[in-house]
Amino acid sequence: MKVLVNFLAREVRFVTETIGKIMAEWTKNGKKSFIVKVPKSHHIKEFELLLKQMLIHYQVPVKTEVQEIPVEIRCKCGYCGEIKNSDPTEVIRILCPSCKKNHAKVISGKNIEVI
Ligand SMILES: [Zn+2]
């Protein structure tokens, strides 16, 4: 239970940012349907739960669909592929799992995208 609470606490910041983007679009353009692409470094289930609860709480009448996206990197050594990472704050500089020398460039799954 304590672990779950920690994950929820961690995702609150990301959910708050996401809701900020959704509300900006909704108030500006009246958009009511959103796709939220969440990197696998997040706890997707907790994120989705919080997102839906907070939208109800703020009375924002929009539909959201949460999609999971992989975290993928490309390294100078030629390595290119998906990596396993369980902390979204560590997706800024990732040590290449192949050469273990270079910090690889994250080409997908760096941030949450709202479409
Ligand atoms: Zn490498």
Residues whose N, C-alpha, C, O or C-beta is under 5 A from the ligand:
A	BS01	ZN	C75 K76 C77 Y79 C96 S98 C99 K100 N102
